[in-house]
């Protein structure tokens, strides 16, 4: 049941934050109860304390970036890619990539039999 409690409180926090309502233990418990779910009594207060100390927007934007391991395919010590770097790389790749010349049906047929 603990994973259900965590998930229910996570969604409750997101709902409250999205609606601009202060995230408190009582409000989390109210949302969970309105969803017809039961969670252990300590979950709402734990999540409320977390939301007090951390900005919910920051938590949402940093999902999955909590570990120290490099992502798959990343080179250790490589500088992070910024938006400018990504735009430059994609425009360079677009320039290198030429579209193949399309042949008409007539040309394709003659080349098959020549």
Secondary structure per residue as TSV (DSSP state, phi and psi in degrees):
chain	resnum	aa	ss	phi	psi
A	1	X	-	360.0	-20.3
A	2	X	H	-64.4	-38.5
A	3	X	H	-66.6	-33.2
A	4	X	H	-66.0	-40.5
A	5	X	H	-64.2	-42.5
A	6	X	H	-63.2	-46.6
A	7	X	H	-64.3	-43.6
A	8	X	H	-62.1	-43.0
A	9	X	H	-70.2	-34.0
A	10	X	H	-61.7	-48.9
A	11	X	H	-64.5	-38.3
A	12	X	H	-61.8	-43.4
A	13	X	H	-61.7	-43.0
A	14	X	H	-64.3	-40.8
A	15	X	H	-63.8	-47.3
A	16	X	H	-62.1	-45.4
A	17	X	H	-62.5	-43.9
A	18	X	H	-61.6	-34.3
A	19	X	T	-85.9	-1.2
A	20	X	T	76.2	20.3
A	21	X	-	-94.8	134.4
A	22	X	-	-57.4	135.9
A	23	X	-	-86.7	107.8
A	24	X	-	-125.1	163.7
A	25	X	H	-60.3	-40.1
A	26	X	H	-65.2	-41.9
A	27	X	H	-69.4	-38.2
A	28	X	H	-61.8	-46.0
A	29	X	H	-61.5	-37.3
A	30	X	H	-65.2	-44.1
A	31	X	H	-65.2	-42.4
A	32	X	H	-62.5	-42.8
A	33	X	H	-66.0	-39.1
A	34	X	H	-64.8	-27.8
A	35	X	T	-81.6	1.9
A	36	X	T	64.5	39.5
A	37	X	-	-116.8	155.4
A	38	X	-	-118.9	129.0
A	39	X	-	-127.9	159.1
A	40	X	-	-66.7	147.3
A	41	X	H	-62.6	-20.8
A	42	X	H	-82.7	-19.1
A	43	X	H	-61.2	-50.2
A	44	X	H	-58.0	-40.5
A	45	X	H	-69.5	-36.1
A	46	X	H	-63.2	-44.8
A	47	X	H	-69.0	-36.2
A	48	X	H	-63.9	-41.6
A	49	X	H	-63.7	-40.5
A	50	X	H	-61.5	-45.2
A	51	X	H	-69.9	-23.6
A	52	X	H	-69.1	-41.5
A	53	X	H	-85.8	-28.5
A	54	X	S	-119.7	145.1
A	55	X	-	-74.7	128.6
A	56	X	H	-61.1	-37.6
A	57	X	H	-60.0	-41.9
A	58	X	H	-64.7	-39.8
A	59	X	H	-63.4	-40.1
A	60	X	H	-67.2	-43.7
A	61	X	H	-71.9	-20.6
A	62	X	T	-108.0	23.7
A	63	X	T	-62.8	127.4
A	64	X	T	84.7	-0.6
A	65	X	-	-104.9	19.8
A	66	X	-	-81.4	-19.0
A	67	X	S	-85.3	169.3
A	68	X	S	-98.7	-8.1
A	69	X	S	-73.0	144.0
A	70	X	-	-74.8	144.1
A	71	X	-	-65.0	157.7
A	72	X	T	-57.1	130.6
A	73	X	T	89.3	-6.7
A	74	X	-	-85.3	147.7
A	75	X	-	-96.2	131.7
A	76	X	T	-63.3	132.7
A	77	X	T	84.7	-3.1
A	78	X	-	-74.2	141.3
A	79	X	-	-68.6	150.3
A	80	X	-	-66.0	149.0
A	81	X	-	-85.7	127.9
A	82	X	-	-97.2	173.4
A	83	X	H	-61.0	-38.6
A	84	X	H	-65.0	-42.1
A	85	X	H	-62.7	-42.2
A	86	X	H	-65.6	-40.7
A	87	X	H	-65.5	-41.3
A	88	X	H	-64.5	-43.8
A	89	X	H	-63.2	-41.4
A	90	X	H	-71.1	-36.0
A	91	X	H	-70.1	-35.1
A	92	X	H	-65.8	-41.8
A	93	X	H	-65.3	-37.2
A	94	X	H	-65.4	-38.2
A	95	X	H	-67.2	-40.0
A	96	X	H	-69.5	-32.7
A	97	X	-	-82.8	110.0
A	98	X	-	-99.5	142.6
A	99	X	-	-75.0	137.5
A	100	X	-	-66.5	145.7
A	101	X	-	-69.7	126.7
A	102	X	-	-84.3	133.0
A	103	X	-	-98.0	148.1
A	104	X	-	-74.9	166.3
A	105	X	H	-61.7	-37.0
A	106	X	H	-64.5	-44.5
A	107	X	H	-64.0	-39.6
A	108	X	H	-63.2	-40.4
A	109	X	H	-68.3	-41.4
A	110	X	H	-67.5	-35.3
A	111	X	H	-70.8	-23.8
A	112	X	H	-70.8	-32.3
A	113	X	H	-104.7	-0.1
A	114	X	-	-80.3	360.0
